[in-house]
Amino acid sequence: MKKVLTYGTFDLLHWGHINLLRRAKELGDYLVVAISTDEFNDLKSKKAYYTYEQRKLILEAVRYVDEVIPEENWEQKIDDVLDHDITTFVMGDDWHGKFDFLRPYCEVVYLPRTADISTTKIKQELLLVNY
């Protein structure tokens, strides 16, 4: 079985996330998604609207996702690849080259991001809406 792994915060799930998950799943038989815990987001000075448990629940409902695991620190990636028997590691191409250190352990693929959508863009646009 070919297992694929990707990482992210996956806050305010949108079609760009779905495109990434679909394309990642197409690269294998089983997709593991590591999502940043609330504590790890705090360390990165990143604020998610939904809690880790809420984001996990949402991702588990996406048909492309087979398993959701916590991302608790930057250093866990090699262990995750080994512990979950990962054959392919996938990230968006905005991270190009950043995870090449995983190549001795698995294939590393950088997928093009979906144009004109991001969680940051959604949050910024929501600030401009008059309710």
Helices and strands as residue ranges (DSSP letters): E 3-8, H 15-26, E 30-36, H 38-43, H 52-60, E 67-71, G 74-76, H 77-83, E 88-92, G 93-95, G 100-102, E 107-111, H 119-128
